[in-house]
Amino acid sequence: MRVAIAEDSGLLRAGIARLITDAGHRVIAEAGDGPGLLRIIEEQPPDVAVVDVRMPPGFKDEGLKAALEARRRRPGLPVLVLSQYVEERYGRELLESGMEGTGYLLKDRVADVAEFVSALETVGAGGTVLDPEVVGQLLARRKHNEGLASLTPREGEVLALVAEGRTNQAIAKALFITGGAVEKHVKSIFGKLGLPQGEADHRRVLAVLAHLRG
């Protein structure tokens, strides 16, 4: 994959670039701020962009704002956010701009190199990777939605794992239940959230968005 990195720390940026290169991918450009990322997107669009949340000049949410603008300019651009922080407003907007090809990981919770590379490749291939802590914080203030409120505790656990991009098999393993039980929970969640019949993966995305918009 051709990867672009937007990270203000030169040392960390170099480290990320080395990990990506060692994994067999190519870093085509690096930027230390949001405008730099947008220039890259215009001049040599990557297959996936790795973006920090807080960058110059304000070190607040400039990275996420730039990622959203990059997606407006290049619809469907895969973006992997790698940050120390969960930025609720723009993080939610990024996910709502398209769950496909979207990732949000917390730097201090990435356990090893293989996990990071796997997340990068998943996002680059159009998948979704969300840190459980990110999911928890983005959903914490959205419990009042009637459809969500009707979910059982177990269904809430299943939906949280769906939001992390896990398959039914992975969910079953995490919750120590059968694959058939997961399938029943997922069908029940779809029904309670009022999601239309259709392709299963698409409804999983809609379920997560319902959570975020709740």
Order of alpha helices (4+ residues) and beta strands (2+ residues): beta-alpha-beta-alpha-beta-alpha-beta-alpha-beta-alpha-beta-alpha-alpha-alpha-alpha-alpha-alpha
